[in-house]
Amino acid sequence: MVQQTELAGGCILVAEDDPDIRELIIAQLHREPYAVVAAGSVRETRAAMFKAPVDLLVLDLNLPDGDGIDLCRQLRSEGYEGAIIMVTARDAAIDRVLGLELGADDYLTKPFEPRELLARVRNLLKRVRVPDGGSGTPRNARIARFGPWRLDLHQRRLIAADDRLVMLSAAEYRLLTRFLDSPSKVLSREELLPERSATVAFDRSIDLQISRLRQKLAAEPGGEAVILTVRSEGYVMPGPIVFE
């Protein structure tokens, strides 16, 4: 039951087993020049992604043959770099944080306003389609040095002074690279998560993500000062940062 339209503004895969909700999402996405693929299960989702490149995945967490959170983790571990929006009836903060930690870019709880989904899709597609070199990180950089740490920009992992490796979740890596792109600049929650700027001011899950990232950074002497809180404004990485 994989369906696809033939438009060219970016390819979006809607993985949703409820046909009414799936058709509602597809109808809203058709307001823009997107190619829309529909799937109703994990198996169909994987088949569609194997068949053609997907820029953005709208992923329901409760699919009949698997859990969306598990699928998100698997896709990221396999190297999928497109955007992922999780859609679910679950409203627990732990589900939202877990999804973001495992690699989702955004999270919507049912019932949601279809226009809100469209706005988030637009923002995410703008981000994933921006070519490399648009940030403050040199295009050919392999390593970023900051405080007592090195970040391997290819392997996406932290390296301590004794060469010990520290793995980062997808959410932690994205946050860290946004700080590296803007050294010594105070970043608001909206700037740290631009794809969720409409709602992030009311969603404190980003503070929990930053707290977990800081715990890892504080494992090395001096690491507790890598990311600082600026009261009522946001967060800052004071620098200096050296790219190699």
Biotite code that builds the C-alpha atoms (Angstrom):
import biotite.structure as struc

atoms = struc.array([
    struc.Atom([0.000, 0.000, 0.000], chain_id="A", res_id=1, res_name="MET", atom_name="CA", element="C"),
    struc.Atom([2.774, 2.474, -0.891], chain_id="A", res_id=2, res_name="VAL", atom_name="CA", element="C"),
    struc.Atom([1.391, 5.458, -2.777], chain_id="A", res_id=3, res_name="GLN", atom_name="CA", element="C"),
    struc.Atom([3.344, 8.338, -4.295], chain_id="A", res_id=4, res_name="GLN", atom_name="CA", element="C"),
    struc.Atom([2.656, 11.600, -6.099], chain_id="A", res_id=5, res_name="THR", atom_name="CA", element="C"),
    struc.Atom([4.997, 12.997, -8.749], chain_id="A", res_id=6, res_name="GLU", atom_name="CA", element="C"),
    struc.Atom([5.880, 16.482, -7.478], chain_id="A", res_id=7, res_name="LEU", atom_name="CA", element="C"),
    struc.Atom([9.353, 17.841, -6.969], chain_id="A", res_id=8, res_name="ALA", atom_name="CA", element="C"),
    struc.Atom([9.541, 20.217, -3.978], chain_id="A", res_id=9, res_name="GLY", atom_name="CA", element="C"),
    struc.Atom([11.061, 17.552, -1.751], chain_id="A", res_id=10, res_name="GLY", atom_name="CA", element="C"),
    struc.Atom([9.998, 13.987, -0.984], chain_id="A", res_id=11, res_name="CYS", atom_name="CA", element="C"),
    struc.Atom([7.999, 13.351, 2.210], chain_id="A", res_id=12, res_name="ILE", atom_name="CA", element="C"),
    struc.Atom([7.100, 9.893, 3.505], chain_id="A", res_id=13, res_name="LEU", atom_name="CA", element="C"),
    struc.Atom([4.030, 9.683, 5.755], chain_id="A", res_id=14, res_name="VAL", atom_name="CA", element="C"),
    struc.Atom([4.187, 6.509, 7.876], chain_id="A", res_id=15, res_name="ALA", atom_name="CA", element="C"),
    struc.Atom([0.766, 6.302, 9.533], chain_id="A", res_id=16, res_name="GLU", atom_name="CA", element="C"),
    struc.Atom([-1.498, 3.251, 9.860], chain_id="A", res_id=17, res_name="ASP", atom_name="CA", element="C"),
    struc.Atom([-4.740, 5.171, 10.446], chain_id="A", res_id=18, res_name="ASP", atom_name="CA", element="C"),
    struc.Atom([-6.094, 5.870, 6.927], chain_id="A", res_id=19, res_name="PRO", atom_name="CA", element="C"),
    struc.Atom([-8.130, 8.916, 8.001], chain_id="A", res_id=20, res_name="ASP", atom_name="CA", element="C"),
    struc.Atom([-5.179, 10.615, 9.700], chain_id="A", res_id=21, res_name="ILE", atom_name="CA", element="C"),
    struc.Atom([-2.875, 9.606, 6.859], chain_id="A", res_id=22, res_name="ARG", atom_name="CA", element="C"),
    struc.Atom([-5.166, 11.170, 4.247], chain_id="A", res_id=23, res_name="GLU", atom_name="CA", element="C"),
    struc.Atom([-5.538, 14.322, 6.368], chain_id="A", res_id=24, res_name="LEU", atom_name="CA", element="C"),
    struc.Atom([-1.760, 14.734, 6.532], chain_id="A", res_id=25, res_name="ILE", atom_name="CA", element="C"),
    struc.Atom([-1.329, 14.046, 2.826], chain_id="A", res_id=26, res_name="ILE", atom_name="CA", element="C"),
    struc.Atom([-4.052, 16.555, 1.905], chain_id="A", res_id=27, res_name="ALA", atom_name="CA", element="C"),
    struc.Atom([-2.291, 19.244, 3.931], chain_id="A", res_id=28, res_name="GLN", atom_name="CA", element="C"),
    struc.Atom([1.105, 18.459, 2.415], chain_id="A", res_id=29, res_name="LEU", atom_name="CA", element="C"),
    struc.Atom([-0.394, 18.711, -1.089], chain_id="A", res_id=30, res_name="HIS", atom_name="CA", element="C"),
    struc.Atom([-0.753, 22.454, -0.464], chain_id="A", res_id=31, res_name="ARG", atom_name="CA", element="C"),
    struc.Atom([2.986, 22.631, -1.210], chain_id="A", res_id=32, res_name="GLU", atom_name="CA", element="C"),
    struc.Atom([4.971, 21.216, -4.182], chain_id="A", res_id=33, res_name="PRO", atom_name="CA", element="C"),
    struc.Atom([6.039, 18.066, -2.337], chain_id="A", res_id=34, res_name="TYR", atom_name="CA", element="C"),
    struc.Atom([6.231, 14.501, -3.554], chain_id="A", res_id=35, res_name="ALA", atom_name="CA", element="C"),
    struc.Atom([4.273, 12.555, -0.932], chain_id="A", res_id=36, res_name="VAL", atom_name="CA", element="C"),
    struc.Atom([4.719, 8.842, -0.228], chain_id="A", res_id=37, res_name="VAL", atom_name="CA", element="C"),
    struc.Atom([2.260, 7.015, 2.050], chain_id="A", res_id=38, res_name="ALA", atom_name="CA", element="C"),
    struc.Atom([2.980, 3.880, 4.079], chain_id="A", res_id=39, res_name="ALA", atom_name="CA", element="C"),
    struc.Atom([1.009, 2.089, 6.781], chain_id="A", res_id=40, res_name="GLY", atom_name="CA", element="C"),
    struc.Atom([3.627, -0.091, 8.459], chain_id="A", res_id=41, res_name="SER", atom_name="CA", element="C"),
    struc.Atom([7.323, -0.403, 9.257], chain_id="A", res_id=42, res_name="VAL", atom_name="CA", element="C"),
    struc.Atom([7.735, -2.837, 6.367], chain_id="A", res_id=43, res_name="ARG", atom_name="CA", element="C"),
    struc.Atom([6.130, -0.452, 3.882], chain_id="A", res_id=44, res_name="GLU", atom_name="CA", element="C"),
    struc.Atom([8.125, 2.472, 5.269], chain_id="A", res_id=45, res_name="THR", atom_name="CA", element="C"),
    struc.Atom([11.405, 0.663, 4.732], chain_id="A", res_id=46, res_name="ARG", atom_name="CA", element="C"),
    struc.Atom([10.342, -0.440, 1.249], chain_id="A", res_id=47, res_name="ALA", atom_name="CA", element="C"),
    struc.Atom([9.501, 3.151, 0.289], chain_id="A", res_id=48, res_name="ALA", atom_name="CA", element="C"),
    struc.Atom([12.806, 4.480, 1.648], chain_id="A", res_id=49, res_name="MET", atom_name="CA", element="C"),
    struc.Atom([14.706, 1.803, -0.234], chain_id="A", res_id=50, res_name="PHE", atom_name="CA", element="C"),
    struc.Atom([12.912, 2.672, -3.463], chain_id="A", res_id=51, res_name="LYS", atom_name="CA", element="C"),
    struc.Atom([13.565, 6.447, -3.506], chain_id="A", res_id=52, res_name="ALA", atom_name="CA", element="C"),
    struc.Atom([15.367, 9.144, -1.448], chain_id="A", res_id=53, res_name="PRO", atom_name="CA", element="C"),
    struc.Atom([13.199, 10.651, 1.293], chain_id="A", res_id=54, res_name="VAL", atom_name="CA", element="C"),
    struc.Atom([13.880, 14.190, 2.534], chain_id="A", res_id=55, res_name="ASP", atom_name="CA", element="C"),
    struc.Atom([11.489, 14.055, 5.493], chain_id="A", res_id=56, res_name="LEU", atom_name="CA", element="C"),
    struc.Atom([9.722, 11.263, 7.354], chain_id="A", res_id=57, res_name="LEU", atom_name="CA", element="C"),
    struc.Atom([6.451, 11.879, 9.228], chain_id="A", res_id=58, res_name="VAL", atom_name="CA", element="C"),
    struc.Atom([6.546, 8.894, 11.566], chain_id="A", res_id=59, res_name="LEU", atom_name="CA", element="C"),
    struc.Atom([3.727, 7.555, 13.729], chain_id="A", res_id=60, res_name="ASP", atom_name="CA", element="C"),
    struc.Atom([5.027, 5.812, 16.847], chain_id="A", res_id=61, res_name="LEU", atom_name="CA", element="C"),
    struc.Atom([2.361, 3.095, 16.894], chain_id="A", res_id=62, res_name="ASN", atom_name="CA", element="C"),
    struc.Atom([2.668, 1.136, 13.662], chain_id="A", res_id=63, res_name="LEU", atom_name="CA", element="C"),
    struc.Atom([1.069, -2.330, 13.452], chain_id="A", res_id=64, res_name="PRO", atom_name="CA", element="C"),
    struc.Atom([4.335, -4.226, 12.927], chain_id="A", res_id=65, res_name="ASP", atom_name="CA", element="C"),
    struc.Atom([6.767, -2.202, 15.027], chain_id="A", res_id=66, res_name="GLY", atom_name="CA", element="C"),
    struc.Atom([7.465, 0.804, 17.233], chain_id="A", res_id=67, res_name="ASP", atom_name="CA", element="C"),
    struc.Atom([8.287, 4.143, 15.614], chain_id="A", res_id=68, res_name="GLY", atom_name="CA", element="C"),
    struc.Atom([10.920, 4.957, 18.229], chain_id="A", res_id=69, res_name="ILE", atom_name="CA", element="C"),
    struc.Atom([12.782, 1.739, 17.391], chain_id="A", res_id=70, res_name="ASP", atom_name="CA", element="C"),
    struc.Atom([12.527, 2.511, 13.681], chain_id="A", res_id=71, res_name="LEU", atom_name="CA", element="C"),
    struc.Atom([13.858, 6.041, 14.244], chain_id="A", res_id=72, res_name="CYS", atom_name="CA", element="C"),
    struc.Atom([16.863, 4.686, 16.141], chain_id="A", res_id=73, res_name="ARG", atom_name="CA", element="C"),
    struc.Atom([17.557, 2.102, 13.445], chain_id="A", res_id=74, res_name="GLN", atom_name="CA", element="C"),
    struc.Atom([17.325, 4.626, 10.602], chain_id="A", res_id=75, res_name="LEU", atom_name="CA", element="C"),
    struc.Atom([19.756, 7.006, 12.293], chain_id="A", res_id=76, res_name="ARG", atom_name="CA", element="C"),
    struc.Atom([22.203, 4.187, 13.068], chain_id="A", res_id=77, res_name="SER", atom_name="CA", element="C"),
    struc.Atom([22.036, 3.192, 9.399], chain_id="A", res_id=78, res_name="GLU", atom_name="CA", element="C"),
    struc.Atom([22.981, 6.714, 8.320], chain_id="A", res_id=79, res_name="GLY", atom_name="CA", element="C"),
    struc.Atom([19.646, 8.271, 7.338], chain_id="A", res_id=80, res_name="TYR", atom_name="CA", element="C"),
    struc.Atom([20.195, 12.051, 7.468], chain_id="A", res_id=81, res_name="GLU", atom_name="CA", element="C"),
    struc.Atom([16.771, 13.320, 6.418], chain_id="A", res_id=82, res_name="GLY", atom_name="CA", element="C"),
    struc.Atom([14.409, 15.029, 8.845], chain_id="A", res_id=83, res_name="ALA", atom_name="CA", element="C"),
    struc.Atom([12.058, 13.031, 11.083], chain_id="A", res_id=84, res_name="ILE", atom_name="CA", element="C"),
    struc.Atom([8.851, 14.334, 12.677], chain_id="A", res_id=85, res_name="ILE", atom_name="CA", element="C"),
    struc.Atom([7.313, 11.930, 15.183], chain_id="A", res_id=86, res_name="MET", atom_name="CA", element="C"),
    struc.Atom([3.513, 11.925, 15.454], chain_id="A", res_id=87, res_name="VAL", atom_name="CA", element="C"),
    struc.Atom([1.819, 10.074, 18.292], chain_id="A", res_id=88, res_name="THR", atom_name="CA", element="C"),
    struc.Atom([-1.127, 9.944, 20.639], chain_id="A", res_id=89, res_name="ALA", atom_name="CA", element="C"),
    struc.Atom([1.306, 9.608, 23.545], chain_id="A", res_id=90, res_name="ARG", atom_name="CA", element="C"),
    struc.Atom([1.657, 12.799, 25.571], chain_id="A", res_id=91, res_name="ASP", atom_name="CA", element="C"),
    struc.Atom([4.286, 11.771, 28.114], chain_id="A", res_id=92, res_name="ALA", atom_name="CA", element="C"),
    struc.Atom([7.352, 14.017, 28.294], chain_id="A", res_id=93, res_name="ALA", atom_name="CA", element="C"),
    struc.Atom([9.617, 10.957, 28.500], chain_id="A", res_id=94, res_name="ILE", atom_name="CA", element="C"),
    struc.Atom([8.364, 9.741, 25.104], chain_id="A", res_id=95, res_name="ASP", atom_name="CA", element="C"),
    struc.Atom([9.034, 13.158, 23.582], chain_id="A", res_id=96, res_name="ARG", atom_name="CA", element="C"),
    struc.Atom([12.520, 13.395, 25.039], chain_id="A", res_id=97, res_name="VAL", atom_name="CA", element="C"),
    struc.Atom([13.349, 9.789, 24.098], chain_id="A", res_id=98, res_name="LEU", atom_name="CA", element="C"),
    struc.Atom([12.276, 10.388, 20.520], chain_id="A", res_id=99, res_name="GLY", atom_name="CA", element="C"),
    struc.Atom([14.417, 13.516, 20.250], chain_id="A", res_id=100, res_name="LEU", atom_name="CA", element="C"),
    struc.Atom([17.365, 11.764, 21.881], chain_id="A", res_id=101, res_name="GLU", atom_name="CA", element="C"),
    struc.Atom([17.169, 8.922, 19.355], chain_id="A", res_id=102, res_name="LEU", atom_name="CA", element="C"),
    struc.Atom([17.256, 11.224, 16.362], chain_id="A", res_id=103, res_name="GLY", atom_name="CA", element="C"),
    struc.Atom([13.845, 12.791, 15.723], chain_id="A", res_id=104, res_name="ALA", atom_name="CA", element="C"),
    struc.Atom([13.947, 16.467, 14.754], chain_id="A", res_id=105, res_name="ASP", atom_name="CA", element="C"),
    struc.Atom([10.457, 17.346, 15.957], chain_id="A", res_id=106, res_name="ASP", atom_name="CA", element="C"),
    struc.Atom([7.477, 15.859, 17.776], chain_id="A", res_id=107, res_name="TYR", atom_name="CA", element="C"),
    struc.Atom([3.703, 16.368, 17.398], chain_id="A", res_id=108, res_name="LEU", atom_name="CA", element="C"),
    struc.Atom([1.037, 14.963, 19.707], chain_id="A", res_id=109, res_name="THR", atom_name="CA", element="C"),
    struc.Atom([-2.381, 13.978, 18.344], chain_id="A", res_id=110, res_name="LYS", atom_name="CA", element="C"),
    struc.Atom([-4.709, 15.696, 17.843], chain_id="A", res_id=111, res_name="PRO", atom_name="CA", element="C"),
    struc.Atom([-2.735, 18.454, 16.133], chain_id="A", res_id=112, res_name="PHE", atom_name="CA", element="C"),
    struc.Atom([-3.545, 21.346, 13.850], chain_id="A", res_id=113, res_name="GLU", atom_name="CA", element="C"),
    struc.Atom([-2.665, 20.296, 10.256], chain_id="A", res_id=114, res_name="PRO", atom_name="CA", element="C"),
    struc.Atom([-1.333, 23.777, 9.485], chain_id="A", res_id=115, res_name="ARG", atom_name="CA", element="C"),
    struc.Atom([1.127, 23.414, 12.357], chain_id="A", res_id=116, res_name="GLU", atom_name="CA", element="C"),
    struc.Atom([2.456, 20.208, 10.801], chain_id="A", res_id=117, res_name="LEU", atom_name="CA", element="C"),
    struc.Atom([2.862, 21.980, 7.456], chain_id="A", res_id=118, res_name="LEU", atom_name="CA", element="C"),
    struc.Atom([4.777, 24.844, 9.092], chain_id="A", res_id=119, res_name="ALA", atom_name="CA", element="C"),
    struc.Atom([7.153, 22.429, 10.796], chain_id="A", res_id=120, res_name="ARG", atom_name="CA", element="C"),
    struc.Atom([7.655, 20.485, 7.566], chain_id="A", res_id=121, res_name="VAL", atom_name="CA", element="C"),
    struc.Atom([8.580, 23.699, 5.738], chain_id="A", res_id=122, res_name="ARG", atom_name="CA", element="C"),
    struc.Atom([11.120, 24.660, 8.414], chain_id="A", res_id=123, res_name="ASN", atom_name="CA", element="C"),
    struc.Atom([12.715, 21.225, 8.530], chain_id="A", res_id=124, res_name="LEU", atom_name="CA", element="C"),
    struc.Atom([13.000, 20.906, 4.757], chain_id="A", res_id=125, res_name="LEU", atom_name="CA", element="C"),
    struc.Atom([14.733, 24.284, 4.608], chain_id="A", res_id=126, res_name="LYS", atom_name="CA", element="C"),
    struc.Atom([17.289, 23.008, 7.122], chain_id="A", res_id=127, res_name="ARG", atom_name="CA", element="C"),
    struc.Atom([18.009, 19.630, 5.538], chain_id="A", res_id=128, res_name="VAL", atom_name="CA", element="C"),
    struc.Atom([18.322, 21.199, 2.073], chain_id="A", res_id=129, res_name="ARG", atom_name="CA", element="C"),
    struc.Atom([20.842, 23.897, 3.083], chain_id="A", res_id=130, res_name="VAL", atom_name="CA", element="C"),
    struc.Atom([24.202, 22.905, 1.521], chain_id="A", res_id=131, res_name="PRO", atom_name="CA", element="C"),
    struc.Atom([27.290, 22.395, 3.652], chain_id="A", res_id=132, res_name="ASP", atom_name="CA", element="C"),
    struc.Atom([29.330, 25.493, 4.252], chain_id="A", res_id=133, res_name="GLY", atom_name="CA", element="C"),
    struc.Atom([26.419, 27.691, 5.356], chain_id="A", res_id=134, res_name="GLY", atom_name="CA", element="C"),
    struc.Atom([27.468, 27.608, 8.998], chain_id="A", res_id=135, res_name="SER", atom_name="CA", element="C"),
    struc.Atom([30.458, 28.790, 10.963], chain_id="A", res_id=136, res_name="GLY", atom_name="CA", element="C"),
    struc.Atom([32.116, 25.374, 10.757], chain_id="A", res_id=137, res_name="THR", atom_name="CA", element="C"),
    struc.Atom([34.767, 25.142, 8.014], chain_id="A", res_id=138, res_name="PRO", atom_name="CA", element="C"),
    struc.Atom([33.544, 22.875, 5.226], chain_id="A", res_id=139, res_name="ARG", atom_name="CA", element="C"),
    struc.Atom([36.518, 20.492, 5.331], chain_id="A", res_id=140, res_name="ASN", atom_name="CA", element="C"),
    struc.Atom([36.976, 20.403, 9.108], chain_id="A", res_id=141, res_name="ALA", atom_name="CA", element="C"),
    struc.Atom([37.342, 16.957, 10.672], chain_id="A", res_id=142, res_name="ARG", atom_name="CA", element="C"),
    struc.Atom([37.954, 17.844, 14.336], chain_id="A", res_id=143, res_name="ILE", atom_name="CA", element="C"),
    struc.Atom([36.676, 20.672, 16.549], chain_id="A", res_id=144, res_name="ALA", atom_name="CA", element="C"),
    struc.Atom([38.655, 21.426, 19.734], chain_id="A", res_id=145, res_name="ARG", atom_name="CA", element="C"),
    struc.Atom([36.901, 23.205, 22.609], chain_id="A", res_id=146, res_name="PHE", atom_name="CA", element="C"),
    struc.Atom([37.645, 23.205, 26.317], chain_id="A", res_id=147, res_name="GLY", atom_name="CA", element="C"),
    struc.Atom([39.112, 19.802, 27.263], chain_id="A", res_id=148, res_name="PRO", atom_name="CA", element="C"),
    struc.Atom([37.324, 18.049, 24.408], chain_id="A", res_id=149, res_name="TRP", atom_name="CA", element="C"),
    struc.Atom([37.640, 17.199, 20.741], chain_id="A", res_id=150, res_name="ARG", atom_name="CA", element="C"),
    struc.Atom([34.630, 16.450, 18.565], chain_id="A", res_id=151, res_name="LEU", atom_name="CA", element="C"),
    struc.Atom([35.044, 14.156, 15.590], chain_id="A", res_id=152, res_name="ASP", atom_name="CA", element="C"),
    struc.Atom([32.733, 15.793, 13.040], chain_id="A", res_id=153, res_name="LEU", atom_name="CA", element="C"),
    struc.Atom([32.741, 12.711, 10.805], chain_id="A", res_id=154, res_name="HIS", atom_name="CA", element="C"),
    struc.Atom([32.211, 9.998, 13.416], chain_id="A", res_id=155, res_name="GLN", atom_name="CA", element="C"),
    struc.Atom([29.983, 12.265, 15.562], chain_id="A", res_id=156, res_name="ARG", atom_name="CA", element="C"),
    struc.Atom([31.644, 11.404, 18.860], chain_id="A", res_id=157, res_name="ARG", atom_name="CA", element="C"),
    struc.Atom([33.466, 13.183, 21.649], chain_id="A", res_id=158, res_name="LEU", atom_name="CA", element="C"),
    struc.Atom([37.132, 12.451, 22.341], chain_id="A", res_id=159, res_name="ILE", atom_name="CA", element="C"),
    struc.Atom([38.565, 13.109, 25.795], chain_id="A", res_id=160, res_name="ALA", atom_name="CA", element="C"),
    struc.Atom([42.137, 14.215, 26.521], chain_id="A", res_id=161, res_name="ALA", atom_name="CA", element="C"),
    struc.Atom([43.131, 10.564, 27.115], chain_id="A", res_id=162, res_name="ASP", atom_name="CA", element="C"),
    struc.Atom([41.528, 9.560, 23.760], chain_id="A", res_id=163, res_name="ASP", atom_name="CA", element="C"),
    struc.Atom([38.547, 7.989, 25.506], chain_id="A", res_id=164, res_name="ARG", atom_name="CA", element="C"),
    struc.Atom([35.508, 8.022, 23.211], chain_id="A", res_id=165, res_name="LEU", atom_name="CA", element="C"),
    struc.Atom([32.117, 9.310, 24.340], chain_id="A", res_id=166, res_name="VAL", atom_name="CA", element="C"),
    struc.Atom([29.140, 8.546, 22.128], chain_id="A", res_id=167, res_name="MET", atom_name="CA", element="C"),
    struc.Atom([26.557, 11.261, 21.524], chain_id="A", res_id=168, res_name="LEU", atom_name="CA", element="C"),
    struc.Atom([22.889, 10.873, 20.718], chain_id="A", res_id=169, res_name="SER", atom_name="CA", element="C"),
    struc.Atom([21.668, 12.513, 17.516], chain_id="A", res_id=170, res_name="ALA", atom_name="CA", element="C"),
    struc.Atom([20.012, 15.288, 19.548], chain_id="A", res_id=171, res_name="ALA", atom_name="CA", element="C"),
    struc.Atom([23.183, 15.923, 21.587], chain_id="A", res_id=172, res_name="GLU", atom_name="CA", element="C"),
    struc.Atom([25.315, 16.090, 18.445], chain_id="A", res_id=173, res_name="TYR", atom_name="CA", element="C"),
    struc.Atom([22.962, 18.589, 16.775], chain_id="A", res_id=174, res_name="ARG", atom_name="CA", element="C"),
    struc.Atom([22.949, 20.819, 19.842], chain_id="A", res_id=175, res_name="LEU", atom_name="CA", element="C"),
    struc.Atom([26.718, 20.697, 20.209], chain_id="A", res_id=176, res_name="LEU", atom_name="CA", element="C"),
    struc.Atom([27.358, 21.583, 16.557], chain_id="A", res_id=177, res_name="THR", atom_name="CA", element="C"),
    struc.Atom([24.998, 24.556, 16.801], chain_id="A", res_id=178, res_name="ARG", atom_name="CA", element="C"),
    struc.Atom([27.103, 25.896, 19.671], chain_id="A", res_id=179, res_name="PHE", atom_name="CA", element="C"),
    struc.Atom([30.263, 25.261, 17.632], chain_id="A", res_id=180, res_name="LEU", atom_name="CA", element="C"),
    struc.Atom([28.758, 27.209, 14.727], chain_id="A", res_id=181, res_name="ASP", atom_name="CA", element="C"),
    struc.Atom([28.254, 30.270, 16.969], chain_id="A", res_id=182, res_name="SER", atom_name="CA", element="C"),
    struc.Atom([31.076, 30.528, 19.540], chain_id="A", res_id=183, res_name="PRO", atom_name="CA", element="C"),
    struc.Atom([30.658, 33.166, 22.256], chain_id="A", res_id=184, res_name="SER", atom_name="CA", element="C"),
    struc.Atom([27.128, 33.949, 21.029], chain_id="A", res_id=185, res_name="LYS", atom_name="CA", element="C"),
    struc.Atom([24.180, 33.592, 23.380], chain_id="A", res_id=186, res_name="VAL", atom_name="CA", element="C"),
    struc.Atom([21.709, 31.238, 21.698], chain_id="A", res_id=187, res_name="LEU", atom_name="CA", element="C"),
    struc.Atom([18.026, 31.194, 22.596], chain_id="A", res_id=188, res_name="SER", atom_name="CA", element="C"),
    struc.Atom([15.987, 28.010, 22.621], chain_id="A", res_id=189, res_name="ARG", atom_name="CA", element="C"),
    struc.Atom([14.501, 29.089, 19.283], chain_id="A", res_id=190, res_name="GLU", atom_name="CA", element="C"),
    struc.Atom([17.979, 29.445, 17.765], chain_id="A", res_id=191, res_name="GLU", atom_name="CA", element="C"),
    struc.Atom([19.101, 26.090, 19.123], chain_id="A", res_id=192, res_name="LEU", atom_name="CA", element="C"),
    struc.Atom([16.048, 24.376, 17.632], chain_id="A", res_id=193, res_name="LEU", atom_name="CA", element="C"),
    struc.Atom([14.995, 26.589, 14.697], chain_id="A", res_id=194, res_name="PRO", atom_name="CA", element="C"),
    struc.Atom([12.849, 23.833, 13.195], chain_id="A", res_id=195, res_name="GLU", atom_name="CA", element="C"),
    struc.Atom([10.684, 23.964, 16.344], chain_id="A", res_id=196, res_name="ARG", atom_name="CA", element="C"),
    struc.Atom([10.794, 27.730, 16.908], chain_id="A", res_id=197, res_name="SER", atom_name="CA", element="C"),
    struc.Atom([6.996, 28.036, 17.111], chain_id="A", res_id=198, res_name="ALA", atom_name="CA", element="C"),
    struc.Atom([6.693, 25.848, 20.209], chain_id="A", res_id=199, res_name="THR", atom_name="CA", element="C"),
    struc.Atom([10.132, 25.415, 21.753], chain_id="A", res_id=200, res_name="VAL", atom_name="CA", element="C"),
    struc.Atom([9.685, 28.334, 24.160], chain_id="A", res_id=201, res_name="ALA", atom_name="CA", element="C"),
    struc.Atom([6.934, 26.310, 25.883], chain_id="A", res_id=202, res_name="PHE", atom_name="CA", element="C"),
    struc.Atom([8.654, 22.918, 25.640], chain_id="A", res_id=203, res_name="ASP", atom_name="CA", element="C"),
    struc.Atom([11.310, 22.395, 28.302], chain_id="A", res_id=204, res_name="ARG", atom_name="CA", element="C"),
    struc.Atom([12.564, 19.132, 26.799], chain_id="A", res_id=205, res_name="SER", atom_name="CA", element="C"),
    struc.Atom([15.445, 21.117, 25.238], chain_id="A", res_id=206, res_name="ILE", atom_name="CA", element="C"),
    struc.Atom([16.627, 22.058, 28.746], chain_id="A", res_id=207, res_name="ASP", atom_name="CA", element="C"),
    struc.Atom([16.742, 18.364, 29.628], chain_id="A", res_id=208, res_name="LEU", atom_name="CA", element="C"),
    struc.Atom([18.716, 17.619, 26.442], chain_id="A", res_id=209, res_name="GLN", atom_name="CA", element="C"),
    struc.Atom([21.235, 20.346, 27.262], chain_id="A", res_id=210, res_name="ILE", atom_name="CA", element="C"),
    struc.Atom([21.472, 19.087, 30.848], chain_id="A", res_id=211, res_name="SER", atom_name="CA", element="C"),
    struc.Atom([22.373, 15.590, 29.604], chain_id="A", res_id=212, res_name="ARG", atom_name="CA", element="C"),
    struc.Atom([24.926, 17.011, 27.186], chain_id="A", res_id=213, res_name="LEU", atom_name="CA", element="C"),
    struc.Atom([26.515, 19.074, 29.971], chain_id="A", res_id=214, res_name="ARG", atom_name="CA", element="C"),
    struc.Atom([26.783, 15.993, 32.185], chain_id="A", res_id=215, res_name="GLN", atom_name="CA", element="C"),
    struc.Atom([28.880, 14.306, 29.516], chain_id="A", res_id=216, res_name="LYS", atom_name="CA", element="C"),
    struc.Atom([31.032, 17.404, 28.983], chain_id="A", res_id=217, res_name="LEU", atom_name="CA", element="C"),
    struc.Atom([31.580, 17.802, 32.756], chain_id="A", res_id=218, res_name="ALA", atom_name="CA", element="C"),
    struc.Atom([33.207, 14.352, 32.906], chain_id="A", res_id=219, res_name="ALA", atom_name="CA", element="C"),
    struc.Atom([36.517, 16.062, 32.013], chain_id="A", res_id=220, res_name="GLU", atom_name="CA", element="C"),
    struc.Atom([38.105, 18.760, 34.232], chain_id="A", res_id=221, res_name="PRO", atom_name="CA", element="C"),
    struc.Atom([37.022, 22.124, 32.855], chain_id="A", res_id=222, res_name="GLY", atom_name="CA", element="C"),
    struc.Atom([34.169, 20.584, 30.901], chain_id="A", res_id=223, res_name="GLY", atom_name="CA", element="C"),
    struc.Atom([31.551, 22.044, 33.215], chain_id="A", res_id=224, res_name="GLU", atom_name="CA", element="C"),
    struc.Atom([32.285, 25.499, 31.740], chain_id="A", res_id=225, res_name="ALA", atom_name="CA", element="C"),
    struc.Atom([31.912, 24.518, 28.070], chain_id="A", res_id=226, res_name="VAL", atom_name="CA", element="C"),
    struc.Atom([28.212, 25.501, 27.923], chain_id="A", res_id=227, res_name="ILE", atom_name="CA", element="C"),
    struc.Atom([27.001, 28.268, 30.219], chain_id="A", res_id=228, res_name="LEU", atom_name="CA", element="C"),
    struc.Atom([23.490, 29.433, 31.058], chain_id="A", res_id=229, res_name="THR", atom_name="CA", element="C"),
    struc.Atom([22.648, 33.101, 30.450], chain_id="A", res_id=230, res_name="VAL", atom_name="CA", element="C"),
    struc.Atom([19.640, 33.855, 32.619], chain_id="A", res_id=231, res_name="ARG", atom_name="CA", element="C"),
    struc.Atom([16.453, 34.715, 30.692], chain_id="A", res_id=232, res_name="SER", atom_name="CA", element="C"),
    struc.Atom([18.334, 34.586, 27.387], chain_id="A", res_id=233, res_name="GLU", atom_name="CA", element="C"),
    struc.Atom([19.614, 31.094, 26.635], chain_id="A", res_id=234, res_name="GLY", atom_name="CA", element="C"),
    struc.Atom([22.975, 29.324, 26.498], chain_id="A", res_id=235, res_name="TYR", atom_name="CA", element="C"),
    struc.Atom([26.480, 30.142, 25.283], chain_id="A", res_id=236, res_name="VAL", atom_name="CA", element="C"),
    struc.Atom([29.721, 28.311, 24.471], chain_id="A", res_id=237, res_name="MET", atom_name="CA", element="C"),
    struc.Atom([32.426, 30.862, 25.389], chain_id="A", res_id=238, res_name="PRO", atom_name="CA", element="C"),
    struc.Atom([35.162, 29.380, 23.196], chain_id="A", res_id=239, res_name="GLY", atom_name="CA", element="C"),
    struc.Atom([37.789, 29.427, 21.883], chain_id="A", res_id=240, res_name="PRO", atom_name="CA", element="C"),
    struc.Atom([37.067, 26.772, 19.239], chain_id="A", res_id=241, res_name="ILE", atom_name="CA", element="C"),
    struc.Atom([39.732, 25.414, 16.895], chain_id="A", res_id=242, res_name="VAL", atom_name="CA", element="C"),
    struc.Atom([38.886, 23.432, 13.751], chain_id="A", res_id=243, res_name="PHE", atom_name="CA", element="C"),
    struc.Atom([41.329, 21.024, 12.167], chain_id="A", res_id=244, res_name="GLU", atom_name="CA", element="C"),
])
